[in-house]
Amino acid sequence: MHPITCRDAYSYRDDPAVPDFDDDGPRVFMDGECVLCTAGARLIARFDRAGAFRIIRVQSDTGRAVLKHYGLNPDDPESWLYLVEGKAHAGLDGMIRAGARIGGPGRLLQVFRVLPGAVQEWLYRRMARNRYRLFGRTDMCAVADPELRARLVE
């Protein structure tokens, strides 16, 4: 179990360093410069039919503060966070949980559940650390379509 999952629900609300933000629904904190994260954000915008998910770039003030609250480094490529009902889930575990809630192709991430947690995190770290080299960079906000822009939180 990742140490952040041991935190009380909504613990960030009591942290004066974290600005107030709308946490009424699932939130994903992801790299706004990562091609893979941008593709994931577009999938969320397309397949989250309920429109519940909001996307917060780790480069934003809110993104940086929330990640720091959970002991994650917003400048570290391994920092990806799924926040639901005030509870945080990091890395591949967070992606699997978010994918299950979104449905559609997001459910495909469930195949990683057969792997032990340590192996899941090893795979996630390998991909995260090499994502710019393998896939390049982009700006999630520069080319955001209306569906994605509606989900971005600054």
N, C-alpha and C positions, 0 to 999 in steps of 0.2 A: 504494500500500500504506500502510495506517495505521501510524504509528510503533509502536503497541503490539504489532503482529504480529511485529515484529523482536526482541522480547524472548525470552529463553530459556524453554523450557517449564518450568513450575512455579517461575518466578523469585520469585513472591510468598512461597513457602515460606521463602526466605532473608531476607525483610523482617521485622524485629522488630516493626514497626507492624501487621502483619497477623496477627490471631489465627488459631490453628489451626482449620481447618474441614474437613469431609469433602468432598474433591474427587474422590472415586471415581465419576466419571460427569459428564455435562454439567451445568453450572450456568449459570443466567441471573440477571443482576443487573438489576433493574428498579425503577422508581418504584412504591412501594406506595400512592401516592395518586392515580395516574393511571388514569382510566377505561379507556383503551386498553390499558395494561399489565395491569390487572386482567382485562380480557377475554382478553388473550394468555395470562395465567397460567391462566385457566380452560380455554382451549383445550389448553394443555400438559397439564393434569391429565386432560382427557378423552381426548386422542389419543395421548399417550405410553404406549402399551400395555405397554411394558417397565418402566415406572415408574422410569426412570433419571434423569430430570431433577429437579433441585431448584431452587427459586426463592428468591433472596435479595434482600430489599428493599434499595435503596440507602440507605434511612434507618437501617438496622441498623448496629451497630458493624462487623461483618464486611463488609457492603456498602460502607460508607464507606472502610474501610481498603483493600480490594481496588481500588476505583476510584482512590483516591489513588495507590496503588502504580503504576498504569498511567498516571498523569498526567491522570486525568479528575477533574472536579469533581463530587462527589456532589450538590451543590446546583444543578447545571446541568441543565436539562431535556434536554440532548442526551446525557446519560450513560446508556447501555444497553450491557451487556456480556454476551457469550456466552463461557464458559470451557469448553473441552473438551480433554482430554488435556494439561492444563496450559497450553494456548495460548489467548490472548485474541483476540476479534474484537469490534469495536465497531460501533455504529450499525446502519444497514440491512444491511451485510454480515453482521454477527452475527445479525441477525434472519433473513436468508435462509438462513444455515447452520443455525441452530437449527430453522427451519421444515422444511428438507429432512430433518433427522434425525428430527423428530417424525412427519412424514408427514401424511396426511389433508389438511385444508385448509392446513396449514403449507407444503405444497409449492407453493401458489399464489404464494408470495413469490418463487419462481424467475423469474417474469416480469420482475422488476426486474434480473436478470442481464444483459439485453440492453442496459441503459443503462451508459454509462461510470461508473466509480467516483465521479468528481467530481459527476456528476448524481445518482447514488444518494444521496450524502451531502447534497447540497443539498436534495433532497426530504425526507430524514430530518430535517434541521435545521429545515426549515419546519414540518413536522408537530409535531416535538417542542417547538419554541418556542411553538406556539399551542394545544397540546393541552388545557390547562386552560380556556382561553377558549372553545374549540370544543366540548369534550365534558364539561367539569366535573371535579370531584374526587370521589374515593371513598376508602375505607379497605379495602385488600385483605384485611386480617386481620379486620375487623369482621364481614364477611358471608361468610367463607370456608366453603365446603362441606367435608365430610370429605376428599374427594379432593384438593382444593387445600390444605387445612390440612396434610395428610400430606407435602406437597412443600415447604412453607415452612421455611426455615432462619433461625433468629434469631441 
